[in-house]
Amino acid sequence: MFKGHPRGLIVAFFANMGERFGFYTMMAILVLFLQAKFGLDSDKSGLIYSVFYFLIYALALVGGFIADRTRKYKHVILAGIVTMFLGYVLMAIPGMGLPVALVGLFAIAFGNGMFKGNLQAVVGQMYDDPKYGHLRDSAFSLFYMGINIGAVFAPNAARGIRTWYLGQHGLKYDADLPALCHQFVTGNTANNDKLQELANAVTGTQVTDLTAFVTKYLDTFSVGYNLAFAIAAAAMLVSLATFVIFKKMLPDPGVKQEKGEAQEAMPWEVEKKRLMALGFVFLVVIFFWMSFHQNGLTMTFFARDYTAKSVDPLSYLVFDIRGLLLIAASIGGLIFAIKKGSVLRRLAGVGVTIVGLVLLWLLYGTYPEQNLLEPEIFQQFNPYFVVFLTPVVVGLFGWLRARGREPSTPKKIGIGMLLAAVGFTLLMVASFGLPSPAELGGGPSPDRVSPNWLISTYFTLTVAELFLSPMGLSFVSRVAPPRFQGLMQGGWLGATAIGNQLLVVGSLMWARFNVWTVWAVFVVCCLISAAVIFGMSGWLKKMTEAK
């Protein structure tokens, strides 16, 4: 997979993988934590979520500026890792108030700003060498896969530690309980019968003191999430160790500049054209990210309030991380079995497939008739599909390149936006006829849809993401003038930041309109963005090829 690439790509791959595991462990539960711990409604929790997501990427401009000015990319990256670690430690403190949580979130965002864009810039610098230049797109696809390997396990880590901690206190998980508990605390008795029913179910006894139960459940639930943040902090230590031990394998532009080996600066007229092209792409992708990153917000609300709470054993195989890994192993073995190669290699593929299927059958036999689903678990599908589909997409582009038919990077981005529109169309269809959140009065819907709607949406959005995000990173590293590399990677992330700030549009619509209307707005945003990028692709090509 890494054949022909510089060794530094492997270092960046694993350093990023550890950091992303920690980040996505937190993002899988952040909005649920804010609502369960502090009793925030969808508007307030959505605002905090979107501002945090905005800062995560907007502060990459600051980090990129610092690195470009000092040319000490590695030092800035290291400072970012340490700052993120301290932020996760603050989030892991039980009993903290909302102000402490907000300070922790800001520390994570600022540290990420120093880390993320500059690591991407360093990856791009490795491919400025003509020896590796033709591998730039595939390098960023592999780098992106590393991000998502960490993210595959993150939701499972978060829900696993929370569910374990509840069990240690004689409680079970139920997604509806935190909201009902907070209604009870505020004196709203409209849903007390439902609260009593669920309290009896999660304790296995007849609860006689709802006040004591509510206090215990909310406190235990929140501490379970604090422990998940502690896992994120531990992941940062892994990323830190990887970077510190192997950072010598990464390029150092500052040293090259001191030795007189720095890349020759471009004329300002050329730089200006390239910066204009990058600015245009940044502007267009804002609307994609506003739509795509709803996975941690309105799509999580949809999973919690409108999607089936349990599934049969066969369906549960794809929700259990063990089942997902065995499915991947079985399919991978099958590919090796039918692919041209040595007899030994093909026999090994057959063996892996058979073992994988047998283990899947044994795992299936351990499940009860109905298996509980937690809303955050749906977030594992996006990174899982990224890891699984990245080799497919890289292979597709390689096949097209060999035949002279590979689309330009801007056209790949446009295709990604069209696919994103298809993904939200699936959710729109699934939502027709469902009661609005306003009609439900803050409670769950009695009408729930199959989880396959969300899984299909995540699959389609993931394919869209693979056409857009790694290609965008590659585009920026290829087009950005040498003296603005860190800043322009920060600019790409800054565009993502603005899209993330606009995430709050989703939560505001969620509380006020029919569910299908929310998804329709995102369909329109993606279609308009695709039309604009396709319409301007010729101009972009002219600007980016300026010499």
RAVENKA-V292031 format. One record per residue. RES is the residue in one letter. OMEGA is omega in degrees with one decimal (NA if undefined). D_CENTER is the distance of its C-alpha to the mean C-alpha in Angstrom with 2 decimals. Layout:
res;omega;d_center
RES;OMEGA;D_CENTER
RES;OMEGA;D_CENTER
This chain:
res;omega;d_center
M;-179.7;22.64
F;-176.9;23.19
K;178.6;26.81
G;-179.0;28.19
H;175.3;25.42
P;-176.5;26.28
R;-178.8;25.76
G;179.3;23.67
L;180.0;20.71
I;178.5;20.62
V;179.4;20.69
A;179.9;17.79
F;-174.9;15.85
F;176.2;16.51
A;179.4;16.37
N;-177.9;12.85
M;178.7;11.94
G;179.9;13.51
E;-179.2;11.97
R;175.2;8.32
F;178.7;9.68
G;-177.5;11.16
F;-176.5;8.49
Y;169.9;6.16
T;179.3;9.69
M;-174.9;10.45
M;179.2;7.77
A;-173.0;8.56
I;-169.3;12.08
L;-176.7;12.55
V;176.8;14.00
L;177.7;15.82
F;-179.1;17.18
L;-179.7;18.45
Q;-177.8;20.21
A;-175.5;21.59
K;-171.4;22.71
F;177.6;24.03
G;-178.4;24.73
L;176.5;22.93
D;-175.2;22.92
S;179.3;20.19
D;-175.5;21.42
K;178.7;21.40
S;177.6;18.20
G;178.4;16.49
L;178.7;18.25
I;-179.6;17.19
Y;-176.4;13.49
S;177.7;13.84
V;178.0;16.13
F;-179.7;13.97
Y;175.7;10.99
F;-177.5;13.91
L;178.6;15.37
I;-175.8;12.40
Y;-179.0;12.90
A;-179.1;16.54
L;172.7;17.79
A;174.7;16.82
L;178.1;19.98
V;179.0;21.97
G;178.5;20.72
G;178.6;21.45
F;179.8;24.82
I;-177.8;25.81
A;179.4;25.05
D;-178.8;26.85
R;-176.8;29.80
T;-173.6;30.23
R;178.7;29.09
K;-175.7;27.92
Y;-176.3;24.32
K;179.2;24.27
H;-179.8;25.73
V;177.9;23.21
I;-179.6;20.28
L;177.8;22.12
A;178.4;22.72
G;180.0;19.05
I;-178.7;18.28
V;-179.7;21.24
T;177.4;20.38
M;178.8;16.89
F;-179.9;18.73
L;177.5;21.25
G;178.7;18.79
Y;177.4;17.32
V;177.2;21.00
L;-179.7;21.87
M;-176.6;19.22
A;-177.6;20.67
I;178.3;24.18
P;175.7;25.50
G;-179.6;27.44
M;174.7;25.93
G;-179.6;26.37
L;178.6;24.02
P;179.0;25.25
V;178.2;24.32
A;-179.4;20.79
L;175.6;20.52
V;177.8;21.99
G;179.3;19.51
L;179.0;16.56
F;178.5;18.43
A;178.1;19.05
I;-178.7;15.40
A;-178.7;14.78
F;177.3;17.96
G;178.2;17.33
N;178.1;13.97
G;177.7;16.06
M;-173.1;18.54
F;-163.0;16.30
K;-176.7;13.52
G;-177.9;15.70
N;174.8;18.71
L;176.5;17.33
Q;178.2;16.37
A;178.8;19.91
V;176.2;21.45
V;178.7;19.96
G;-179.5;21.45
Q;177.8;24.71
M;-175.2;25.20
Y;168.4;25.39
D;174.7;27.92
D;-179.5;30.38
P;179.4;32.03
K;-175.6;31.98
Y;-172.0;28.21
G;-176.6;27.67
H;-178.7;27.53
L;-172.5;24.58
R;-179.0;22.29
D;-179.0;20.12
S;178.0;19.84
A;-179.7;19.16
F;173.7;16.04
S;177.4;14.93
L;177.3;15.66
F;179.9;14.03
Y;177.3;10.75
M;177.2;11.41
G;175.7;11.91
I;-170.1;8.48
N;171.7;7.38
I;176.0;10.65
G;-176.2;9.85
A;179.4;6.69
V;-173.7;9.19
F;-173.4;11.56
A;-179.4;9.81
P;179.0;10.38
N;177.1;13.74
A;-178.3;14.68
A;-177.4;14.13
R;-179.0;16.08
G;-178.4;18.50
I;178.4;19.71
R;-179.7;20.03
T;177.3;21.95
W;-177.3;24.07
Y;174.7;25.03
L;-179.9;26.05
G;178.5;28.11
Q;-179.8;29.82
H;174.9;31.15
G;-177.7;32.32
L;174.3;29.61
K;-179.4;27.18
Y;168.3;23.87
D;-173.9;24.04
A;-177.1;21.38
D;-170.5;24.28
L;-178.1;26.12
P;180.0;24.48
A;179.0;25.19
L;178.0;28.65
C;180.0;29.39
H;173.7;28.69
Q;179.2;30.87
F;-179.1;33.58
V;-178.3;33.33
T;176.8;33.88
G;177.7;36.89
N;-174.9;35.53
T;-174.1;37.35
A;-176.0;36.56
N;-177.6;34.29
N;179.0;36.21
D;178.0;37.29
K;178.0;33.72
L;179.9;32.88
Q;-179.7;35.96
E;-178.7;35.08
L;177.5;31.58
A;177.7;32.98
N;-176.1;35.56
A;-174.4;33.04
V;176.9;30.64
T;-177.4;33.64
G;179.0;35.87
T;174.6;38.76
Q;-179.2;40.39
V;-178.3;38.96
T;-179.7;41.89
D;-177.2;40.38
L;-179.4;37.32
T;179.2;37.18
A;179.7;36.93
F;-177.8;34.38
V;179.6;32.09
T;-178.6;32.28
K;-176.0;31.65
Y;-178.7;28.72
L;179.8;26.84
D;-178.6;27.63
T;178.8;26.67
F;-177.3;23.43
S;179.5;22.43
V;175.2;23.53
G;176.5;21.43
Y;175.4;18.33
N;178.5;19.99
L;176.3;20.23
A;176.2;16.50
F;176.4;16.17
A;175.4;18.93
I;177.5;16.97
A;177.9;14.31
A;178.6;17.46
A;178.4;18.82
A;178.3;15.84
M;177.1;16.52
L;176.7;20.09
V;178.3;19.24
S;179.3;17.44
L;-179.3;20.49
A;179.5;22.97
T;-176.5;21.54
F;-177.1;21.66
V;-175.1;25.07
I;-170.6;26.73
F;-173.7;25.75
K;179.2;25.25
K;179.2;28.65
M;-178.3;27.21
L;-179.9;25.25
P;-179.4;27.24
D;-177.1;28.75
P;-179.6;29.74
G;178.9;31.75
V;179.2;34.00
K;-179.2;34.51
Q;179.2;35.55
E;-178.7;38.06
K;-178.9;39.50
G;-178.1;39.78
E;-175.4;37.33
A;-179.9;34.77
Q;-177.2;33.85
E;-178.6;36.34
A;177.6;35.36
M;171.3;35.26
P;-176.6;37.78
W;-179.1;36.57
E;177.6;37.14
V;178.8;34.76
E;-177.1;32.17
K;179.2;32.54
K;-179.5;31.96
R;178.6;28.81
L;176.9;27.47
M;179.5;28.37
A;179.0;26.48
L;179.5;23.32
G;178.9;23.78
F;179.1;24.15
V;178.5;20.94
F;-177.7;19.07
L;-175.4;20.77
V;-174.3;19.93
V;176.1;16.17
I;-173.8;15.97
F;174.2;16.47
F;-177.1;13.80
W;175.4;11.07
M;-179.5;13.07
S;-172.2;12.82
F;-174.9;9.44
H;171.0;7.59
Q;-177.7;10.20
N;179.2;8.12
G;-175.5;8.33
L;-174.3;11.81
T;177.7;14.32
M;173.7;12.78
T;174.2;12.78
F;-179.4;16.30
F;178.1;17.23
A;-177.1;16.28
R;-168.6;18.32
D;-172.6;21.24
Y;-176.5;21.78
T;-178.7;20.58
A;-176.1;22.94
K;179.6;22.87
S;-179.0;24.16
V;178.7;24.64
D;-175.9;27.27
P;-178.4;27.11
L;179.6;26.38
S;-175.3;23.34
Y;178.5;22.07
L;-178.0;21.89
V;176.0;18.48
F;177.3;17.17
D;-177.1;18.68
I;177.4;16.72
R;177.7;20.22
G;179.1;20.85
L;-179.4;17.72
L;178.4;18.73
L;175.9;22.32
I;178.9;21.57
A;179.8;19.81
A;-179.3;22.82
S;179.7;25.30
I;177.5;24.03
G;177.3;23.82
G;179.1;27.35
L;178.6;28.57
I;178.3;27.44
F;-177.9;29.37
A;-175.9;32.28
I;-178.9;32.80
K;177.7;31.90
K;-179.2;34.87
G;-179.5;35.55
S;179.0;37.91
V;-179.2;39.26
L;-179.9;37.94
R;-179.2;34.37
R;176.8;34.64
L;176.9;36.23
A;177.3;33.44
G;177.4;30.98
V;-179.5;33.20
G;179.4;33.35
V;179.6;29.58
T;-179.1;29.30
I;179.5;32.17
V;179.2;30.97
G;-179.6;27.47
L;178.2;29.10
V;179.4;31.56
L;175.2;28.98
L;179.1;27.04
W;179.0;30.38
L;178.3;31.11
L;178.0;27.75
Y;-178.1;28.36
G;-179.5;31.71
T;-174.8;30.33
Y;172.2;28.57
P;-176.8;30.52
E;176.4;31.34
Q;-174.8;28.53
N;-175.2;25.19
L;175.0;23.24
L;175.4;19.67
E;-171.2;17.46
P;-176.9;15.10
E;-176.2;11.99
I;179.2;12.61
F;-177.9;11.51
Q;176.8;7.79
Q;-174.0;8.85
F;-179.9;9.95
N;179.2;7.19
P;178.0;6.82
Y;179.3;10.52
F;177.5;11.49
V;-179.6;10.06
V;-175.4;12.21
F;-172.6;14.96
L;-178.9;15.23
T;177.5;14.90
P;179.4;18.54
V;-178.5;19.64
V;176.9;18.45
V;177.7;19.81
G;178.4;22.96
L;180.0;23.31
F;177.4;23.24
G;178.9;25.65
W;178.7;27.91
L;-179.9;28.04
R;-179.2;28.66
A;-179.5;31.56
R;178.2;33.10
G;-175.7;32.62
R;-179.2;30.42
E;178.3;26.96
P;174.0;25.62
S;-178.9;25.25
T;176.8;21.86
P;178.6;22.25
K;174.7;23.15
K;178.7;20.10
I;178.1;18.04
G;177.1;20.38
I;177.9;20.02
G;179.6;16.24
M;175.9;17.02
L;179.5;19.66
L;177.4;17.48
A;177.3;15.02
A;177.2;18.27
V;-179.6;19.23
G;-179.9;16.13
F;173.9;16.88
T;177.1;20.51
L;179.0;19.98
L;179.0;18.76
M;178.2;21.64
V;-179.3;24.11
A;-172.7;22.96
S;179.1;23.48
F;176.8;27.02
G;179.0;29.51
L;176.7;27.24
P;179.7;28.51
S;175.7;26.74
P;178.6;25.23
A;178.5;28.31
E;-178.9;30.61
L;177.9;29.06
G;178.1;29.71
G;179.8;26.57
G;178.8;27.04
P;-179.7;25.40
S;173.5;26.61
P;178.6;29.43
D;-176.8;28.32
R;-176.1;25.19
V;178.9;23.75
S;175.9;22.79
P;-179.9;19.26
N;177.1;19.64
W;179.6;18.98
L;179.5;15.39
I;179.1;14.94
S;178.0;16.61
T;178.8;14.52
Y;178.7;11.22
F;-177.8;13.29
T;178.7;14.58
L;178.9;11.50
T;176.3;10.14
V;177.1;13.58
A;-179.4;13.46
E;-178.6;10.38
L;175.4;12.37
F;-172.0;15.36
L;-167.4;13.97
S;178.8;11.43
P;177.9;13.17
M;176.8;16.38
G;177.7;15.96
L;178.8;15.57
S;-179.9;18.60
F;-179.2;20.47
V;-178.0;20.22
S;-179.1;21.40
R;-170.4;24.18
V;-174.4;25.43
A;173.3;25.10
P;-174.9;28.54
P;-175.8;28.81
R;179.0;29.55
F;-173.4;26.48
Q;-179.8;23.81
G;-178.9;21.92
L;-179.1;22.47
M;171.2;21.29
Q;174.0;18.01
G;177.7;17.82
G;175.5;18.90
W;178.8;16.04
L;176.0;13.67
G;175.0;16.28
A;175.1;16.01
T;-179.4;12.30
A;179.8;13.63
I;175.3;16.24
G;178.9;14.02
N;176.1;12.05
Q;179.2;15.57
L;174.2;16.52
L;-177.9;14.01
V;175.3;17.04
V;178.8;18.90
G;-178.4;17.08
S;176.7;18.13
L;177.3;21.56
M;-176.9;22.11
W;-175.6;20.97
A;-170.0;23.87
R;-173.1;26.39
F;172.5;26.13
N;-174.7;26.05
V;-176.3;22.68
W;179.5;23.26
T;179.2;23.96
V;-178.5;20.49
W;179.9;19.01
A;178.3;22.02
V;-179.7;21.27
F;174.9;17.87
V;-178.7;19.77
V;179.3;22.33
C;-178.4;20.01
C;179.8;18.46
L;178.8;22.01
I;179.4;23.54
S;179.0;21.06
A;-179.4;21.74
A;-179.2;25.45
V;-176.4;25.51
I;176.5;23.77
F;-178.5;26.08
G;-176.4;29.04
M;-174.1;28.54
S;178.9;27.65
G;178.1;31.26
W;179.1;31.39
L;179.6;28.17
K;-179.9;29.70
K;-177.9;32.88
M;-173.8;31.28
T;179.0;29.08
E;179.4;32.01
A;-178.6;34.32
K;NA;36.25
